[in-house]
Amino acid sequence: MAADPRQDASVAEKQAAAQRGVALVADGMALGIGSGTTMQHVITALGERVRAGLCVVGVPTSEATAARARALGIPLTTLAERPELDLALDGADEIDPRLDLVKGHGGSLLREKVVATAAARLVIVADASKLVPRLGTRAPLPVEVVPFAAAWCARRLERLGARPALRGGAARPFVTDNGNWILDCAFGPITDSAGLAAAIRALPGVVEHGLFLRMAEQALVAHADGRVEELQRP
């Protein structure tokens, strides 16, 4: 079967952005290591630098990230041991012009938000397809909920304007690393991200939501022409 040139181009874009992100990592850092497809390239590039002598420790945001990092020889630690991180590298599902984000399509939004909050800097590594004029334009908003409250939370999220769908379906719901479920909530373009974030977070049974507001300091965005654009939060 012939290779898909569009897929090859997407991989090349992610690799270019990953290399730029890993170039920010300095010797001795405690590093938050995010999850998702783009982060696989970041972890690969980081592993190469570790094998070349870079001394870092990482806090992974998912069990999958932890397994990949260990396989590549990246030393890992926990937030109990290193509660303050120098830098967190992660991907995103949507990035708006203010560098506000939608995250969580990989299912690790809770740990990603904890690690991002613990880091002095959050830098997003992505390809240009993730840039949107307004959050909610191309991706539903993941909301992590405790299973006991999932149906109730879904009804309350509908009142907030969402069309919630249980990830994986009722027969085999997707289970996060924390033992929770995810409701993927299609709101359409979101006009008041801060207000929506507060309303969702106030619902009993909601563990976390995928709105990452005023958290990213920088985004490294790879374009099809080979450029890696550096975007700064206004």
Buried (B, 14 or more C-beta within 10 A) or exposed (E): EEEEEEEEBBBBBBBBBBBBBBEBBEEEBBBBBBBBEBBBBBBBBBBBBBEEEBEBBBBBBBEBBBEBBEEBEBEBBEBEEBEEBBBBBBBBBBBBEBBBBBBBBBBBBBBBBBBBEBBEBBBBBBBBBBBBEBBBBBBBBBBBBBEEBBBEBBEBBEEBEBEBBBBBEEEEBBBBBEEBBBBBBEBEEBEEBEEBBEBBEEBEBBBBBBBBBEBBBBBBBBBEEEEBEEBEBE
